[in-house]
Amino acid sequence: MSLEDLERAGITLPRDQWGKRKVHSAVNRPLFLVAAAGAIVAGILMYWGSGGGTTWVGAMLFLVSFFVVIVISLRAVTAQCRATQSADAVPDKKSG
């Protein structure tokens, strides 16, 4: 999709608002970093395991880390949607 297609679909901000809002993410960064570190450790364990028990420990750790990243992401999207909806529900003071 082109940028114009995204603008027409209402996915992006209007061009006159670009750079005027502070970019914020609702992702729990410390928990996300722990999950990412767990996934990296899991990859190392799977490599070193060479098909043995350590490989399975690494695979399980990777699945847990993957699940945690998914949950964190879904919670962040939900929080962002709620924040956007509550901001849209506030009446504009200029309109009177």
C-alpha positions as CSV (number, residue, x, y, z in Angstrom):
1,M,0.0,0.0,0.0
2,S,1.1,3.5,-0.6
3,L,1.1,6.3,1.9
4,E,-1.9,7.9,0.1
5,D,-3.8,4.6,0.4
6,L,-3.1,4.6,4.2
7,E,-4.2,8.2,4.5
8,R,-7.4,7.6,2.7
9,A,-8.1,4.6,4.9
10,G,-7.7,6.8,8.0
11,I,-4.7,4.7,9.3
12,T,-2.2,7.6,9.4
13,L,-2.5,11.0,10.9
14,P,-3.3,13.9,8.6
15,R,-0.1,15.5,7.2
16,D,-0.7,18.7,9.1
17,Q,-0.4,16.8,12.4
18,W,2.8,15.0,11.6
19,G,5.5,15.6,14.2
20,K,3.2,17.5,16.5
21,R,2.3,14.6,18.8
22,K,4.6,12.9,21.2
23,V,5.1,9.3,20.1
24,H,4.2,6.9,23.0
25,S,3.9,3.2,23.3
26,A,1.9,1.3,25.9
27,V,4.3,-1.7,25.8
28,N,5.7,-2.8,29.2
29,R,9.3,-2.3,28.2
30,P,11.0,-4.1,31.1
31,L,8.9,-7.2,30.7
32,F,9.4,-7.1,26.9
33,L,13.1,-6.9,27.4
34,V,13.0,-9.9,29.7
35,A,11.0,-11.9,27.2
36,A,13.4,-10.9,24.4
37,A,16.4,-12.0,26.5
38,G,14.6,-15.3,27.2
39,A,14.1,-15.9,23.5
40,I,17.8,-15.2,22.8
41,V,18.8,-17.5,25.6
42,A,16.4,-20.1,24.2
43,G,18.0,-19.9,20.8
44,I,21.4,-20.5,22.3
45,L,20.2,-23.4,24.4
46,M,18.6,-25.0,21.3
47,Y,21.8,-24.6,19.3
48,W,24.0,-26.0,22.1
49,G,21.6,-28.8,22.9
50,S,22.1,-30.6,19.5
51,G,18.8,-32.4,19.9
52,G,19.3,-33.4,23.5
53,G,17.5,-32.3,26.7
54,T,18.9,-28.8,26.5
55,T,17.3,-28.4,23.1
56,W,13.9,-29.1,24.6
57,V,14.5,-26.8,27.5
58,G,15.4,-24.1,25.0
59,A,12.3,-24.9,22.9
60,M,10.0,-24.6,25.9
61,L,11.7,-21.3,27.0
62,F,11.2,-20.0,23.5
63,L,7.5,-20.9,23.5
64,V,7.0,-19.2,26.9
65,S,8.9,-16.1,25.7
66,F,6.9,-16.0,22.5
67,F,3.7,-16.2,24.4
68,V,4.8,-13.4,26.8
69,V,5.6,-11.1,23.8
70,I,2.2,-11.8,22.3
71,V,0.4,-11.0,25.6
72,I,2.4,-7.8,26.1
73,S,1.6,-6.7,22.5
74,L,-2.1,-7.4,22.8
75,R,-2.3,-5.5,26.1
76,A,-0.5,-2.6,24.6
77,V,-2.8,-2.5,21.6
78,T,-5.8,-2.7,23.9
79,A,-4.5,0.1,26.1
80,Q,-3.8,2.3,23.1
81,C,-7.3,1.7,21.7
82,R,-8.8,2.6,25.1
83,A,-6.7,5.8,25.3
84,T,-7.7,6.8,21.8
85,Q,-11.4,6.2,22.5
86,S,-11.3,8.1,25.7
87,A,-9.5,11.0,24.0
88,D,-12.1,11.0,21.2
89,A,-15.0,10.9,23.7
90,V,-13.9,14.2,25.4
91,P,-15.9,17.1,23.9
92,D,-13.9,19.8,22.2
93,K,-13.9,23.0,24.2
94,K,-13.7,25.1,21.1
95,S,-17.0,23.9,19.7
96,G,-18.8,25.3,22.7
